[in-house]
Amino acid sequence: MNNLDQKILQKIREEKITPKSKWLFQLKWWTIRLAILLSLLLASATFAVILKILFEGEFNFAKLLSGGYLIHFARLTGLTWLGFSVLALVLLKIEIRNSKYGYRVPDWLVLVGSIVVSLALGYVLYKSGYVNKIEKPIARVFPPANFEEFKVQIWHQPAKGLFVGTLLQDYYNDASQLSFTDINGNMYTLDLTHISPIDKLVLEHASLLVVLGELKDNTITVCAVKPIFQEYELESKHTFRQSIKNIPAEILGDRKGIFGSFLHADETSADILRKSKCKGNSLQN
Amino acid sequence: MYSSQPQSSKSPLSDTDIVTSVLNGNLEDYGILINRYEPKLKRYIMRLSNISQEDADDILQDVFIKAYYNLADFDQKMSFSAWIYRIAHNTTISHYRKQKARPHGNYVYIDEKILQNLIHDDTDILSDLIKQEDAEKLVQLLEELEPKYKEVLWLRYFENKDYSEISDILQIPKGTVSTLLYRAKKKLKSKLKKYE
Protein backbone atom coordinates (compact mmCIF):
# COMPACT_ATOMS: atom_id res chain seq x y z
CA MET A 1 0.00 0.00 0.00
CA ASN A 2 1.23 3.40 -0.86
CA ASN A 3 1.87 5.39 2.32
CA LEU A 4 2.46 8.67 0.60
CA ASP A 5 0.64 10.57 3.34
CA GLN A 6 2.99 9.16 6.00
CA LYS A 7 6.05 9.83 3.86
CA ILE A 8 5.05 13.45 3.39
CA LEU A 9 4.13 14.01 7.02
CA GLN A 10 7.43 12.50 8.06
CA LYS A 11 9.32 14.73 5.68
CA ILE A 12 7.48 17.78 7.03
CA ARG A 13 8.44 16.82 10.56
CA GLU A 14 12.04 15.95 9.75
CA GLU A 15 12.71 19.06 7.75
CA LYS A 16 10.65 21.16 10.18
CA ILE A 17 8.64 22.62 7.34
CA THR A 18 6.01 25.09 8.51
CA PRO A 19 3.38 26.90 6.50
CA LYS A 20 4.45 30.35 5.41
CA SER A 21 2.88 33.08 7.51
CA LYS A 22 -0.39 34.44 6.13
CA TRP A 23 0.94 37.96 6.78
CA LEU A 24 3.62 37.41 4.17
CA PHE A 25 0.94 36.55 1.64
CA GLN A 26 -1.09 39.56 2.74
CA LEU A 27 2.00 41.74 2.29
CA LYS A 28 2.54 40.36 -1.21
CA TRP A 29 -1.05 40.90 -2.35
CA TRP A 30 -1.30 44.36 -0.79
CA THR A 31 1.99 45.36 -2.40
CA ILE A 32 0.59 44.35 -5.77
CA ARG A 33 -2.62 46.27 -5.06
CA LEU A 34 -0.59 49.34 -4.14
CA ALA A 35 1.44 48.97 -7.32
CA ILE A 36 -1.81 48.81 -9.30
CA LEU A 37 -3.04 52.00 -7.62
CA LEU A 38 0.24 53.81 -8.29
CA SER A 39 0.27 52.71 -11.92
CA LEU A 40 -3.32 53.86 -12.28
CA LEU A 41 -2.37 57.25 -10.86
CA LEU A 42 0.63 57.41 -13.19
CA ALA A 43 -1.56 56.58 -16.17
CA SER A 44 -4.11 59.21 -15.06
CA ALA A 45 -1.37 61.80 -14.66
CA THR A 46 -0.03 61.15 -18.15
CA PHE A 47 -3.51 61.31 -19.62
CA ALA A 48 -4.07 64.59 -17.77
CA VAL A 49 -1.02 66.08 -19.50
CA ILE A 50 -2.11 64.70 -22.87
CA LEU A 51 -5.50 66.33 -22.37
CA LYS A 52 -3.74 69.57 -21.52
CA ILE A 53 -1.75 69.33 -24.74
CA LEU A 54 -4.92 68.68 -26.73
CA PHE A 55 -6.92 71.51 -25.13
CA GLU A 56 -4.15 74.08 -24.83
CA GLY A 57 -1.94 73.16 -27.76
CA GLU A 58 -3.70 75.60 -30.11
CA PHE A 59 -4.44 72.99 -32.73
CA ASN A 60 -6.36 75.56 -34.75
CA PHE A 61 -2.90 76.84 -35.70
CA ALA A 62 -1.49 73.36 -36.31
CA LYS A 63 -1.21 73.77 -40.07
CA LEU A 64 0.51 77.12 -39.75
CA LEU A 65 2.96 76.03 -37.09
CA SER A 66 3.63 72.40 -37.86
CA GLY A 67 2.06 71.51 -41.17
CA GLY A 68 -0.41 69.05 -39.67
CA TYR A 69 -2.20 67.92 -36.52
CA LEU A 70 -0.14 64.81 -35.81
CA ILE A 71 3.20 66.59 -36.22
CA HIS A 72 1.86 69.41 -34.06
CA PHE A 73 0.93 66.92 -31.34
CA ALA A 74 4.36 65.30 -31.59
CA ARG A 75 6.17 68.64 -31.42
CA LEU A 76 4.25 69.63 -28.30
CA THR A 77 5.78 66.64 -26.41
CA GLY A 78 2.60 64.65 -27.07
CA LEU A 79 4.52 61.55 -28.11
CA THR A 80 6.67 61.69 -24.97
CA TRP A 81 3.61 61.73 -22.76
CA LEU A 82 1.93 59.10 -24.90
CA GLY A 83 4.99 56.94 -24.30
CA PHE A 84 4.65 57.46 -20.54
CA SER A 85 0.98 56.52 -20.67
CA VAL A 86 1.73 53.34 -22.67
CA LEU A 87 4.35 52.41 -20.07
CA ALA A 88 1.88 53.00 -17.25
CA LEU A 89 -0.77 50.88 -18.99
CA VAL A 90 1.68 48.03 -19.58
CA LEU A 91 2.67 48.12 -15.90
CA LEU A 92 -0.99 48.09 -14.94
CA LYS A 93 -1.68 45.08 -17.11
CA ILE A 94 1.24 43.10 -15.68
CA GLU A 95 0.30 43.99 -12.11
CA ILE A 96 -3.37 43.09 -12.57
CA ARG A 97 -2.41 39.83 -14.24
CA ASN A 98 -0.24 38.96 -11.23
CA SER A 99 -2.81 39.96 -8.63
CA LYS A 100 -4.64 37.23 -6.74
CA TYR A 101 -7.63 36.92 -9.04
CA GLY A 102 -6.66 39.28 -11.86
CA TYR A 103 -6.22 36.38 -14.28
CA ARG A 104 -10.01 35.99 -14.29
CA VAL A 105 -10.38 39.27 -16.18
CA PRO A 106 -9.74 39.10 -19.96
CA ASP A 107 -6.79 41.14 -21.18
CA TRP A 108 -8.89 43.32 -23.44
CA LEU A 109 -11.14 44.27 -20.53
CA VAL A 110 -8.14 45.13 -18.38
CA LEU A 111 -6.82 47.39 -21.13
CA VAL A 112 -10.12 49.10 -21.90
CA GLY A 113 -10.96 49.48 -18.23
CA SER A 114 -7.52 50.94 -17.48
CA ILE A 115 -7.80 53.45 -20.30
CA VAL A 116 -11.32 54.51 -19.35
CA VAL A 117 -10.52 54.93 -15.65
CA SER A 118 -7.22 56.70 -16.38
CA LEU A 119 -8.89 59.06 -18.85
CA ALA A 120 -11.65 59.88 -16.39
CA LEU A 121 -9.21 60.53 -13.56
CA GLY A 122 -6.93 62.37 -15.95
CA TYR A 123 -9.77 64.68 -16.92
CA VAL A 124 -10.42 65.42 -13.25
CA LEU A 125 -6.72 66.18 -12.71
CA TYR A 126 -6.68 68.46 -15.75
CA LYS A 127 -9.83 70.37 -14.83
CA SER A 128 -8.74 70.82 -11.24
CA GLY A 129 -5.41 72.30 -12.32
CA TYR A 130 -3.35 69.59 -10.61
CA VAL A 131 -1.93 68.68 -13.98
CA ASN A 132 0.48 71.60 -13.70
CA LYS A 133 1.89 70.15 -10.48
CA ILE A 134 2.53 66.91 -12.35
CA GLU A 135 3.95 68.24 -15.57
CA LYS A 136 6.41 70.80 -14.25
CA PRO A 137 8.45 68.58 -11.90
CA ILE A 138 8.75 65.88 -14.55
CA ALA A 139 9.64 68.43 -17.22
CA ARG A 140 12.39 69.81 -14.99
CA VAL A 141 13.97 66.41 -14.71
CA PHE A 142 13.18 65.27 -18.26
CA PRO A 143 13.21 68.28 -20.64
CA PRO A 144 11.69 66.49 -23.67
CA ALA A 145 8.47 66.41 -21.65
CA ASN A 146 8.28 70.19 -21.18
CA PHE A 147 5.05 71.08 -22.97
CA GLU A 148 4.97 74.72 -21.85
CA GLU A 149 8.48 75.27 -23.19
CA PHE A 150 7.79 73.64 -26.53
CA LYS A 151 4.51 75.52 -26.82
CA VAL A 152 6.46 78.77 -26.73
CA GLN A 153 9.23 77.59 -29.04
CA ILE A 154 6.83 76.28 -31.63
CA TRP A 155 5.53 79.78 -32.28
CA HIS A 156 8.97 81.24 -32.91
CA GLN A 157 9.46 80.80 -36.64
CA PRO A 158 11.08 83.98 -38.04
CA ALA A 159 11.09 82.56 -41.58
CA LYS A 160 7.29 82.61 -41.43
CA GLY A 161 7.24 86.06 -39.85
CA LEU A 162 6.46 84.73 -36.38
CA PHE A 163 8.51 86.11 -33.51
CA VAL A 164 8.07 85.20 -29.84
CA GLY A 165 9.41 87.56 -27.23
CA THR A 166 8.74 90.38 -24.80
CA LEU A 167 8.46 94.15 -24.95
CA LEU A 168 11.27 96.08 -23.40
CA GLN A 169 8.90 98.83 -22.32
CA ASP A 170 5.21 99.11 -21.47
CA TYR A 171 2.76 99.88 -24.24
CA TYR A 172 0.63 102.95 -23.74
CA ASN A 173 -0.63 106.10 -25.44
CA ASP A 174 -0.95 104.34 -28.80
CA ALA A 175 2.81 104.21 -29.28
CA SER A 176 3.79 103.58 -32.87
CA GLN A 177 7.10 101.94 -32.07
CA LEU A 178 8.35 99.72 -29.30
CA SER A 179 11.53 97.79 -28.53
CA PHE A 180 11.18 94.05 -28.52
CA THR A 181 13.46 91.13 -27.68
CA ASP A 182 12.80 87.63 -28.91
CA ILE A 183 13.32 84.39 -26.96
CA ASN A 184 16.81 84.05 -28.40
CA GLY A 185 17.82 87.49 -27.12
CA ASN A 186 17.69 89.30 -30.49
CA MET A 187 16.50 92.90 -30.31
CA TYR A 188 14.06 94.46 -32.74
CA THR A 189 11.96 97.56 -33.19
CA LEU A 190 8.26 96.95 -33.63
CA ASP A 191 6.46 99.18 -36.12
CA LEU A 192 2.93 99.33 -34.71
CA THR A 193 1.28 101.54 -37.32
CA HIS A 194 -0.94 98.73 -38.67
CA ILE A 195 -2.18 97.13 -35.49
CA SER A 196 -5.83 96.73 -34.49
CA PRO A 197 -7.62 97.51 -31.20
CA ILE A 198 -7.30 93.85 -30.24
CA ASP A 199 -3.58 93.95 -30.86
CA LYS A 200 -3.38 97.02 -28.59
CA LEU A 201 -5.15 95.11 -25.83
CA VAL A 202 -2.66 92.26 -26.25
CA LEU A 203 0.25 94.66 -25.92
CA GLU A 204 -1.28 96.11 -22.78
CA HIS A 205 -1.95 92.80 -21.00
CA ALA A 206 0.43 90.11 -22.13
CA SER A 207 4.07 89.85 -21.17
CA LEU A 208 4.99 87.10 -23.65
CA LEU A 209 3.88 87.80 -27.23
CA VAL A 210 3.78 86.28 -30.67
CA VAL A 211 4.35 88.98 -33.24
CA LEU A 212 3.28 88.35 -36.81
CA GLY A 213 4.96 90.70 -39.25
CA GLU A 214 7.58 91.38 -41.86
CA LEU A 215 11.19 91.87 -40.81
CA LYS A 216 13.30 94.42 -42.58
CA ASP A 217 16.47 96.09 -41.27
CA ASN A 218 15.84 94.99 -37.71
CA THR A 219 12.35 96.47 -37.73
CA ILE A 220 9.29 94.25 -37.69
CA THR A 221 6.25 95.79 -39.35
CA VAL A 222 3.65 94.25 -37.11
CA CYS A 223 0.54 92.80 -38.69
CA ALA A 224 -0.95 91.16 -35.62
CA VAL A 225 -0.02 90.25 -32.10
CA LYS A 226 -1.07 87.25 -30.05
CA PRO A 227 -0.55 86.67 -26.34
CA ILE A 228 1.03 83.60 -24.75
CA PHE A 229 -0.26 83.67 -21.21
CA GLN A 230 1.82 81.67 -18.74
CA GLU A 231 0.25 79.62 -15.94
CA TYR A 232 0.94 82.34 -13.39
CA GLU A 233 -0.80 84.96 -15.52
CA LEU A 234 -4.33 83.67 -15.14
CA GLU A 235 -5.56 87.02 -13.87
CA SER A 236 -4.05 88.88 -16.82
CA LYS A 237 -5.64 86.33 -19.14
CA HIS A 238 -9.00 86.87 -17.52
CA THR A 239 -8.72 90.68 -17.68
CA PHE A 240 -7.70 90.48 -21.33
CA ARG A 241 -10.70 88.32 -22.20
CA GLN A 242 -13.01 90.71 -20.40
CA SER A 243 -11.50 93.64 -22.29
CA ILE A 244 -12.08 91.88 -25.63
CA LYS A 245 -15.78 91.75 -24.76
CA ASN A 246 -15.83 95.54 -24.48
CA ILE A 247 -14.77 96.02 -28.10
CA PRO A 248 -17.80 96.96 -30.24
CA ALA A 249 -19.01 94.27 -32.60
CA GLU A 250 -18.54 96.42 -35.69
CA ILE A 251 -14.84 96.67 -34.90
CA LEU A 252 -14.43 92.99 -34.08
CA GLY A 253 -16.05 92.05 -37.35
CA ASP A 254 -16.99 88.49 -38.15
CA ARG A 255 -13.51 87.01 -38.44
CA LYS A 256 -13.18 83.48 -37.28
CA GLY A 257 -11.33 83.74 -34.03
CA ILE A 258 -9.74 86.82 -32.60
CA PHE A 259 -6.35 85.95 -34.04
CA GLY A 260 -7.58 85.20 -37.54
CA SER A 261 -4.60 87.04 -39.03
CA PHE A 262 -2.40 84.21 -37.86
CA LEU A 263 -4.59 81.66 -39.56
CA HIS A 264 -4.04 83.39 -42.88
CA ALA A 265 -0.29 83.26 -42.56
CA ASP A 266 1.64 81.33 -45.16
CA GLU A 267 5.18 80.29 -46.00
CA THR A 268 6.87 83.63 -46.29
CA SER A 269 6.48 86.84 -44.41
CA ALA A 270 5.56 88.64 -47.61
CA ASP A 271 2.68 86.24 -48.07
CA ILE A 272 1.71 86.84 -44.48
CA LEU A 273 1.30 90.52 -45.09
CA ARG A 274 -0.50 90.02 -48.34
CA LYS A 275 -2.92 87.31 -47.34
CA SER A 276 -3.72 88.66 -43.93
CA LYS A 277 -4.44 92.10 -45.30
CA CYS A 278 -2.06 93.54 -42.81
CA LYS A 279 -1.53 96.80 -44.56
CA GLY A 280 -4.05 99.28 -43.35
CA ASN A 281 -6.18 98.02 -40.51
CA SER A 282 -6.34 94.21 -40.44
CA LEU A 283 -9.68 94.34 -38.72
CA GLN A 284 -11.38 96.12 -41.55
CA ASN A 285 -13.16 93.89 -44.02
CA MET B 1 -13.37 26.43 15.72
CA TYR B 2 -11.97 23.01 14.95
CA SER B 3 -11.33 20.57 17.85
CA SER B 4 -8.11 18.67 18.34
CA GLN B 5 -9.68 15.18 18.34
CA PRO B 6 -8.75 12.87 15.49
CA GLN B 7 -11.40 13.08 12.84
CA SER B 8 -10.93 9.81 11.01
CA SER B 9 -13.79 8.17 12.86
CA LYS B 10 -16.22 11.03 12.22
CA SER B 11 -18.03 11.99 9.00
CA PRO B 12 -15.76 13.41 6.31
CA LEU B 13 -14.71 16.99 6.85
CA SER B 14 -14.70 19.52 4.05
CA ASP B 15 -11.39 20.50 2.52
CA THR B 16 -11.70 23.95 4.05
CA ASP B 17 -12.25 22.57 7.53
CA ILE B 18 -9.18 20.38 7.20
CA VAL B 19 -7.10 23.33 6.01
CA THR B 20 -8.22 25.35 9.03
CA SER B 21 -7.36 22.45 11.31
CA VAL B 22 -3.91 22.00 9.79
CA LEU B 23 -3.20 25.71 10.10
CA ASN B 24 -4.22 25.48 13.73
CA GLY B 25 -1.43 22.95 14.23
CA ASN B 26 -3.09 19.58 13.53
CA LEU B 27 -0.55 18.23 11.06
CA GLU B 28 -2.08 14.73 11.08
CA ASP B 29 -5.19 16.06 9.40
CA TYR B 30 -3.08 17.01 6.42
CA GLY B 31 -2.83 13.27 5.81
CA ILE B 32 -6.59 13.23 5.09
CA LEU B 33 -6.12 15.78 2.31
CA ILE B 34 -3.20 13.84 0.89
CA ASN B 35 -5.19 10.62 0.77
CA ARG B 36 -8.15 12.42 -0.69
CA TYR B 37 -6.23 13.98 -3.56
CA GLU B 38 -3.40 11.56 -4.19
CA PRO B 39 -5.09 9.34 -6.79
CA LYS B 40 -6.62 12.24 -8.75
CA LEU B 41 -3.49 14.34 -8.79
CA LYS B 42 -1.27 11.44 -9.71
CA ARG B 43 -3.50 10.55 -12.64
CA TYR B 44 -3.55 14.24 -13.69
CA ILE B 45 0.22 14.59 -13.45
CA MET B 46 0.74 11.46 -15.54
CA ARG B 47 -1.73 12.61 -18.17
CA LEU B 48 -0.28 16.08 -18.34
CA SER B 49 3.32 15.06 -18.67
CA ASN B 50 3.27 11.47 -19.88
CA ILE B 51 5.90 10.45 -17.32
CA SER B 52 6.41 7.21 -15.44
CA GLN B 53 4.75 6.37 -12.12
CA GLU B 54 7.98 6.85 -10.20
CA ASP B 55 8.52 10.34 -11.56
CA ALA B 56 4.87 11.14 -10.94
CA ASP B 57 5.29 10.10 -7.29
CA ASP B 58 8.23 12.47 -6.94
CA ILE B 59 6.28 15.34 -8.43
CA LEU B 60 3.29 14.48 -6.28
CA GLN B 61 5.39 14.67 -3.17
CA ASP B 62 6.65 18.10 -4.25
CA VAL B 63 3.10 19.21 -4.87
CA PHE B 64 1.89 18.29 -1.40
CA ILE B 65 4.92 19.85 0.28
CA LYS B 66 4.39 23.08 -1.68
CA ALA B 67 0.71 23.04 -0.89
CA TYR B 68 1.49 22.64 2.82
CA TYR B 69 4.04 25.46 2.72
CA ASN B 70 1.57 27.80 1.01
CA LEU B 71 -1.53 26.65 2.87
CA ALA B 72 -2.10 30.05 4.48
CA ASP B 73 -2.59 31.54 1.02
CA PHE B 74 -5.61 29.37 0.29
CA ASP B 75 -8.94 31.17 0.64
CA GLN B 76 -12.48 30.19 -0.08
CA LYS B 77 -12.88 32.31 -3.20
CA MET B 78 -11.77 29.23 -5.09
CA SER B 79 -12.23 25.54 -4.35
CA PHE B 80 -9.39 23.70 -2.64
CA SER B 81 -9.49 21.22 -5.49
CA ALA B 82 -8.78 23.96 -8.05
CA TRP B 83 -6.07 25.40 -5.82
CA ILE B 84 -4.18 22.16 -5.40
CA TYR B 85 -4.66 21.20 -9.04
CA ARG B 86 -3.07 24.55 -9.91
CA ILE B 87 -0.04 23.71 -7.78
CA ALA B 88 0.12 20.26 -9.41
CA HIS B 89 -0.14 21.81 -12.87
CA ASN B 90 2.58 24.38 -12.28
CA THR B 91 4.90 21.91 -10.58
CA THR B 92 4.51 19.40 -13.41
CA ILE B 93 5.14 22.01 -16.12
CA SER B 94 8.16 23.23 -14.24
CA HIS B 95 9.45 19.68 -13.87
CA TYR B 96 9.34 18.76 -17.51
CA ARG B 97 10.73 22.15 -18.57
CA LYS B 98 13.76 21.34 -16.44
CA GLN B 99 13.94 17.93 -18.06
CA LYS B 100 13.69 19.64 -21.47
CA ALA B 101 12.05 16.57 -22.94
CA ARG B 102 8.69 14.92 -22.73
CA PRO B 103 8.81 11.17 -22.58
CA HIS B 104 6.54 9.01 -24.68
CA GLY B 105 4.91 5.69 -24.41
CA ASN B 106 3.37 5.66 -20.98
CA TYR B 107 -0.10 4.24 -21.30
CA VAL B 108 -2.86 6.05 -19.48
CA TYR B 109 -6.02 4.10 -18.84
CA ILE B 110 -9.33 5.72 -19.74
CA ASP B 111 -12.38 4.30 -18.07
CA GLU B 112 -15.91 4.12 -19.40
CA LYS B 113 -17.16 6.96 -17.25
CA ILE B 114 -14.71 9.36 -18.81
CA LEU B 115 -15.76 8.27 -22.27
CA GLN B 116 -19.35 8.96 -21.32
CA ASN B 117 -18.41 12.50 -20.29
CA LEU B 118 -16.95 13.07 -23.70
CA ILE B 119 -19.95 11.70 -25.52
CA HIS B 120 -22.42 13.78 -23.55
CA ASP B 121 -20.54 16.94 -23.99
CA ASP B 122 -19.73 16.64 -27.62
CA THR B 123 -20.61 15.32 -30.86
CA ASP B 124 -20.51 12.83 -33.50
CA ILE B 125 -16.73 12.85 -33.89
CA LEU B 126 -15.82 11.74 -30.44
CA SER B 127 -18.73 9.41 -29.99
CA ASP B 128 -17.82 7.73 -33.28
CA LEU B 129 -14.35 7.17 -32.04
CA ILE B 130 -15.57 5.93 -28.73
CA LYS B 131 -18.14 3.64 -30.30
CA GLN B 132 -15.29 2.08 -32.18
CA GLU B 133 -13.86 1.40 -28.71
CA ASP B 134 -10.74 2.99 -29.85
CA ALA B 135 -9.90 4.70 -26.63
CA GLU B 136 -6.24 4.17 -27.23
CA LYS B 137 -6.46 6.03 -30.51
CA LEU B 138 -8.31 8.82 -28.75
CA VAL B 139 -5.50 9.18 -26.25
CA GLN B 140 -2.98 9.20 -29.08
CA LEU B 141 -4.87 11.95 -30.89
CA LEU B 142 -5.14 13.95 -27.69
CA GLU B 143 -1.41 13.61 -27.16
CA GLU B 144 -0.80 15.14 -30.58
CA LEU B 145 -2.59 18.32 -29.61
CA GLU B 146 -0.69 21.36 -28.44
CA PRO B 147 -0.33 21.51 -24.64
CA LYS B 148 -2.77 24.39 -24.21
CA TYR B 149 -5.54 22.38 -25.93
CA LYS B 150 -4.65 19.11 -24.28
CA GLU B 151 -4.69 20.69 -20.83
CA VAL B 152 -8.22 22.07 -21.11
CA LEU B 153 -9.54 18.84 -22.60
CA TRP B 154 -7.97 16.72 -19.86
CA LEU B 155 -9.32 18.99 -17.15
CA ARG B 156 -12.80 19.21 -18.64
CA TYR B 157 -13.43 15.62 -19.62
CA PHE B 158 -10.98 13.52 -17.67
CA GLU B 159 -10.85 15.44 -14.41
CA ASN B 160 -14.45 16.65 -14.71
CA LYS B 161 -13.67 20.25 -13.87
CA ASP B 162 -16.09 23.05 -14.71
CA TYR B 163 -15.06 26.22 -16.52
CA SER B 164 -14.53 28.20 -13.30
CA GLU B 165 -12.23 25.58 -11.89
CA ILE B 166 -10.28 25.29 -15.14
CA SER B 167 -9.94 29.08 -15.13
CA ASP B 168 -8.52 28.96 -11.59
CA ILE B 169 -6.22 26.03 -12.31
CA LEU B 170 -4.72 27.42 -15.49
CA GLN B 171 -5.04 31.07 -14.36
CA ILE B 172 -6.79 32.19 -17.52
CA PRO B 173 -10.15 33.93 -17.99
CA LYS B 174 -13.27 31.77 -18.33
CA GLY B 175 -13.82 33.09 -21.85
CA THR B 176 -10.39 31.82 -22.82
CA VAL B 177 -11.22 28.39 -21.39
CA SER B 178 -14.32 28.29 -23.55
CA THR B 179 -12.38 29.35 -26.65
CA LEU B 180 -9.61 26.83 -26.05
CA LEU B 181 -12.10 24.01 -25.59
CA TYR B 182 -13.88 24.91 -28.78
CA ARG B 183 -10.64 25.02 -30.73
CA ALA B 184 -9.37 21.83 -29.11
CA LYS B 185 -12.44 19.91 -30.24
CA LYS B 186 -12.12 21.35 -33.71
CA LYS B 187 -8.51 20.25 -33.95
CA LEU B 188 -9.41 16.82 -32.66
CA LYS B 189 -12.04 16.59 -35.36
CA SER B 190 -9.57 17.45 -38.10
CA LYS B 191 -7.08 14.92 -36.73
CA LEU B 192 -9.79 12.30 -36.71
CA LYS B 193 -10.59 13.00 -40.35
CA LYS B 194 -6.95 12.38 -41.23
CA TYR B 195 -6.99 9.20 -39.17
CA GLU B 196 -10.01 7.96 -41.12
Interface residues (C-beta under 8 A of the other chain):
Chain A: N2 L4 D5 Q6 K7 I8 L9 K11 I12 R13 I17 T18 P19 K20 S21 K22 F25 Y101 Y103 R104 V105 P106 D107
Chain B: V22 L23 L27 E28 Y30 G31 I34 N35 E38 D57 L60 Q61 F64 I65 Y68 Y69 N70 L71 A72 D73 K77 S167 D168 Q171 I172 P173 K174 G175 T176
